[in-house]
């Protein structure tokens, strides 16, 4: 009976991992790349201003 209990532990862990994986990969509302691209544009502008003021 003790061996059966030790076999149930990985089984319960695998089921829990499967449930967590399904929850973590659920469909979410897509945010898009807007904020990231805006930040990159500001970064590029700042770098261009910095390099043009040196020369």
N, C-alpha and C positions, 0 to 999 in steps of 0.2 A: 504494500500500500504506500510506503514511503517513496518507492521509486516512481509510482504514478504521480505523486504530488510533485516530485522534481521534474517530471515531464510536463506537468501543467503550467509551471512557471514560464518556460519559453513560449508555450502556446498562447498564454495570456499576454505576454509581452509582444508577440508577433501581431496579435489581433489589435492591441493598443497602438502599435506602430502603424498598422494599416489604417486605423481610424484617424490617427493624427495626420498621416500623409494625405489622406483624402480631404481632411479639413484644411490643411495648409495649402493645397493646390486647388481649392475651390475657386470658382469664377468670381472675380471681383470687378467692380466698375473700373474700367481702364482710365487711367489718369492722363496718359499721353506723355509726350516728350516736351511739352511747352515750357514748363519751369526749368528743366535742365538745359534746354537750348537757350533760353533767355539768360541764364547764368553764364553759359559759355560765351555768349555774345558780349556780355559785360566784361568778362575776363579778357577777351581778345581786344576790346576797346581800351581797357586799362593798360595792357601790354604794348599796344601801338602808341599810346600817348607817352608811356615811359620811354620807349626806344626813340621816338622822334624828339623828345626834349633833351636827350643826351647828345645828339649830333649837332 
